[in-house]
């Protein structure tokens, strides 16, 4: 079993915490290409070429998923900041505040201790600025997921059931989220993109 980081935006973090999200789609970079000899996909570490059978080719893309394989653990990187508080952390600078919580603040220390505060007024001292999920260290992650499935498909192949698993009520809301996250002008430029579909559940060991 391996552990891998995975980034989520705030609305996705909230959906996971509310048990409304059990799937995520990640665009494959670079995109697979069809050439005369077959399917091709090349990265710095992997070179797949001349694959005539699409099913075998998609299986290879699953095998080279950067988020590991079924059974592996994913630790969620989200917007956070370090804070000094007088309750629970003893004024330690290694306390972590998670932005998605808003009024109900959750703090975590390196030792893994959580402290729930009623409001910002309970905090003592000055908090640092919010930081991008890119910079979150593993010890600060509060959400751990277990991968239950990985497959490859195009975005426009998503089923109505999977839209619910993504945390959305309608196809339009799912497509609008893709546009918003990728700062795209329209959904058409993403519909035919290949993505890895990662299914997961909350890990009971963290």
N, C-alpha and C positions, 0 to 999 in steps of 0.2 A: 504494500500500500504506500503510495506516494502522496505528497501534499503540494498543491499548486495554488498560486494567487489568482484571483479573478476580480476584475473591477465592475462595480455596479453604480449607476446613478442613484440619486436619492429616492425617486419614486419606485425604483425596482427594489431597493433595500427595504422600504416600507412594505411593499407587497410581500416580500419574503418573511418579514417579521409578522405580518398578518396572516401568514399561511395561504396567500392567494397566488403565489408564484412558485412553480416547480420546473420551469423550463427557461432556457435562454438561448438565443441564436446569435452566433458570432460569425461575421463575414470572413470568409477564407481569403487570406492575403498571401501571395497574389492569387487571382482567380484562375481556376483551371481553364485550359484552352484546348479546343479541338483542332488538330492538324491532320494532314493527309494520312499520316501513319497511325493516328489514334490520339487519345487524350494525353495531355502534357501538363505537368505541374512542377515548377522548379523553385526552390528556395536556396538559401545559403547552405543548408544542411541536407536537403533532400532533393533528389532529382528523379522524377517519374516521367517517362516518355514512352510513346508508342503503345498505349494501352487501348486496344480496340473495344474491349468489353467494358461498358460503363459501370456495371455492378461491381466488377473486380476493382475498377479504378476508385470508386467511391469507398470501398472497403479499405483501400490503401490510405485514402485521406482520413478515414476514421483512425487508423493505426498511428498516424502522425499528428494526432490532435495535440496542440500545445497545453491542453488542460488535463492531459493524462488519459486514463482508461477507466472503465467501469469499476467501481469499488474504491477509487482514489478519493482523497479529500480535497475540497476547495476552501480556501480561506478568503473571505470577502473583504475587499479593499473599498472603503467608503470615505466620504468627506469627514474630516476629523480635525481636532486641535488638541494641543497639550494645555493643561490647566493646573493652577495651584489652588487647592481648596483646603479648608480647615476641617472638613467632615469626611472621614473615611480614609483619606489618603495621607493625612498627617502633613499636608503642605508639600508633598512630593511633586516634583516637576514631571514625573512619569505617569500622571493621571491623564486619561484620554476622554474627551468629550465628543459625542457623535452628533453631527448637525441634524440628521433626519429626525431626531427625537424632539426637537423644538423645546417646549416647556418642560417635559419630563426628561431630565438629563440623566444619562447613564455614564458613569465613570469606571474605568478599568485601570488597574495598576499592573506592573510587570509581574507581580505575584499572582495575578488573576483574580484579585478581589474586586467585586462590583459594589458600587454605592449608588442608590437611587435617591435623587434629591427632588423636592417638590417644585422648585422653581429656581431661576437664576439668582434670586436673592439669597439663597442658601450658600452660594459660592463665596469664598473669601479670596481676595487677591485678584490679579489681572490674568485673563485668559489670552493665549496667543491667537493669532489670526487663523481662520479656517485654512486647512491644507488640502491639496488635491489627493484623491485616493492613490495616486501614483507613489506618494511618499509614505504610505502607511506601512509600518513594520509588522511582521507576522504576530508578534506578541500582543499588538494592539487590536487585532481582529477579534470581534465578539461573535461573528456569525461563521459557522463552519458547515459545509455542505458535503454530502456524500453523492458522488456521481452514480446514477442508476442506469443511464443509457446515453449513447452517442450515435448519431447518424448524420448523413449529409444529404441535403436537399436544397431546392431553391426557395427563396422567401415566399414566392407566390404559391407554393405547394402547401402552405400551412393550413391545417384543418380547423374547423370551428372549435373542436375540442381542445386543440393545442393553443388556440388564441386564449382560451380560459386559463390554460396552464401557464401561459405567459403573463397572466395577471390582468388581462383586459376583457371587457364585456363584448366588444364588437370588433369586426375586422377593420373598420374605419379608425377606431381608437388605436389599434395596434399599428396600422400604417402611419397614422399621425405621429405616433411616438418615434417611429423610425425616422421620419422627416425631421422631427425636432432634435433628436439625439445626434443625427448626422449633419444637421444644418443644411439639409437638401432643399431644393426648390420644389420637387415633387417626388411621388413614390415610384414613378415609372422607371427611374434610373436605378432602383434597387430591386425591383420585382424579380428579375432574372439572375440575380447574384446568388452564387452558391454559398451556403452557410453550414456550419456545424451546429446541430441541434443537441444541446446538452440538457439532459433531464437529471434532476437531483432531488434530494430530500434533506431535511435538517439532520445534521450528524448528532447522534446522541452522546458522543464521547467528548464533546467540547461544550 
